[in-house]
Amino acid sequence: QMKFVESGGGLVQAGGSLRLSCAASGRTFRFEHNVIGWYRQTPGNQRELVATIGGREGTRISDSLKDRFTVSRDNAAKTAYLQMNSLKPEDTATYYCNTSPYNRLFWGQGTQDTVSS
């Protein structure tokens, strides 16, 4: 069954960096043909899309994050990455990846990032 598996989260001080990874587990999933999105969610709030990569638009990152976040992918490895620099406490969230638009069956467990002030 196809799921995304996120990793790379952790506890970091404000100003630090994290690199998240997201691997597609399904053997028949055509990773290279899909736009991949990174999402994040904080308790009590809806999951929000922060970045996408793939398709005609290439790479897109939320305006408020584009100076600090970059997204990349390795189609051969069926893996996407989110590089987060100059982290702020408000970046604390659980980060997920999925296709964009998302497929509710593909959600993984996410990876928790905590940024301390």
N, C-alpha and C positions, 0 to 999 in steps of 0.2 A: 504494500500500500504506500502510495506516495505521501511523503511528509518532508518538510524542511527541518533541518537540524541546525540550530544556532549554537554558537560557542564564542568564547573570547571576552565575555563580560567579567566584571569584577568590581572591586573597590579601588577608587583612584582619587587623588586630591584634585581640587580645582586647579585648572591649568594643565593637567596631565592629558594623556592620550590613551585611547584604546582602539584596537582593531578587531572588529567583529567578523566572524565568518558564518556562512550559511550554506549548507550542503543539501542538495536534493537527493533524497534516498531512493526514489523510484527508478528502477532500471530501465523502464520504458518511457520515462518522462523525457520529453524533448526540451531539455533545459535551454539549449541555444536558440530555440524558436520562441521563447517567452520573455516578456518584459518582467524583470524581477524588481520587487519593491521592498524597501526596508520600512518597517512600521515601529512605532513605539507607543507604549501605554503606561499611564500612571494610575494608581488606585482611584477608582471613582470616575475615571474619564474614559472616553472612547479611544480606541486605537486610532492613531493618526499616521498618515503616510508621510515619511520624511524624505525619501529619495527613491528614484527609480533608475534603472539602467536597461537599455535595450530598445529595440524597435526604432521607428523613424526618428524619434526625439532624442535618441542617444541617452545622455545622462541628464537627469533633472534632480535638483535638490531644493528643498524648501527655502524660500528666500531668507528666512531668519537664520538658516544654518549653513548656507552655501560658502560662507567665509571660513568655516571650521570643519565641515564634513566633506568627504569625498567617497565616491562609490566606484567599485570596479568589479570585474567578473572574470572567471576562468572557465570558459565553456567546456573545455576538455575535462576539467575536474568537477564540472557541475557545481561550482561554488561561486558565491558572490561575497563581496567584502564591503564593510563600511568602516572607513577610517575616520575616527573622531578625534580632533585636536582641540586644544584650549578648552577643555571641558569645564562646564559650569554646573553648580548644584541643580539647576533646573533641567539638566540633561538626564538626571536620575530617572530611570524608567526600566521597564522590561522591553527589550528590543526583539522584534520578530522579522522574519522575511516571508514572503509569499509571492505569488505572481501578482501582477498589477494589470487589471483588476484582480482582487484576491479570489482564491478558491477556498471556501470555508473548510474543505476536507484536507487542505494542505497545511493548516496551522501546526506548528511545532510547539515546543515548550517555551521557547524564547530564551533569552539570556539576560540576566539582571545586571544592570550597570548602576553603581552607586557612586556619586561624586560628592565628596566631603568638602566643606568650606574651610 
